[in-house]
Amino acid sequence: MIRGQFVLLAGGQPRLVQISGRVMEKPVDGSSTSSAVGERVIDKSELPTQGISTDNEVYTEVIAGEMHLKRGIAGKFEVFSDEAPRIGGTDKYPSPMSYMAMATGF
């Protein structure tokens, strides 16, 4: 069983966390790690014991006049979602729940 305390400050700055009575260091900032082969975090024999933190910004919007059509933007990527005709969509794109299920598998 893992017991712990996790505190996230405003602005996303993590504090030291305590798990099972042990204080951990601040996580490594994932956006400042190397992407060169052999220097990447995943290329090391062990991952950082304090973990890695990353931030993701996404934007979503409902497309006006298009029933259930929605657009999402994450960095340079753009995706669309829709719903099945039985609930008023056109079924042109995966549903939001389909994206959530895919994310779980990724």
N, C-alpha and C positions, 0 to 999 in steps of 0.2 A: 504494500500500500504506500502510495506517495502522499505525503502531507506537505502542503506548501502555502506560501503567501506570495501573491503576484500583485504588484502595484504598477499602474501605468499613469504617468503624469500627463497633464495637458500638453499638447504639442507632440505627443507620441514618444517622449523621452523616458525610457524605462529606468527604474531604480534597481538597486540591488534586490534580489529576491531570495527568500529563505525557503529551502526545501529540507524537510527532515532535520531541522536544526542546523543546517549548513548554509552559510551565506555564499552566494554565487557572484561572480564578477559580472559586469555589464556585458551584454551580448556584443559580438563583433558586428559592425555595420556592414551588412551584405552588399550595399551599393558601392563600397569603397574597396572591395576585394578584387584581386586580379582575375582577368578572363583569359590570360595566356595559358596554353596547355602546359601542364607540369607545375604551374603556380596556383591553379584554381584550388579552392577549398576542397572540392570533391576529389582532387588528385592526391591529397595528403593521406597518409596512412590512418590518421584519426581526425575526426571533426573537432572543432573547438569545443572544449568542455563547457564553456559559458553560453554556447549557442550562437545563432546568427539572427539578426533582426533585419527585416526588409519592410519597406513602405510601398504601397500600391495605391495609385489614384485612378479611379474610374469615374466616368460620367455616364449617366443614363437619361434618356428622355422618351416620352411618348410622342409618336409622330401624329400631329394634329390631323384629324379627318380620316385616319386610317384604321379605325377601330382599335384592335389590340396590337398593332405594330409598334415595336419599341426599338430604339437604337442604343447601343452601348459602345463607349470608346475607352480603351485602355492603352495608353501610350500611342503607338503608331497603328494599333489594330482597331478595327471597327467590326462589330457584330450586330445582327438583328435578331429579334425574337418575335414570335407571333403565338397565337393560340389556335386550337382546333375549331373547325366550323361550328361544332355543337355548342360552343360558348361565345360565338360571334367573331372568331378570327378567320383568317384565310388559309392557315396552315402552310404558308410559304417558307417559314423558318421554324427552327426548334422552339419549343415553349421555354419559358424561364426555368421551369422545373427540370426540363431536359438538360439545360446548361448546368444546373446544380448537380444533377446526377453525374454528368460527365466530369465536372470538377472534382467530385469525390473519387472518381476512378483515376484521374490524373495524379 
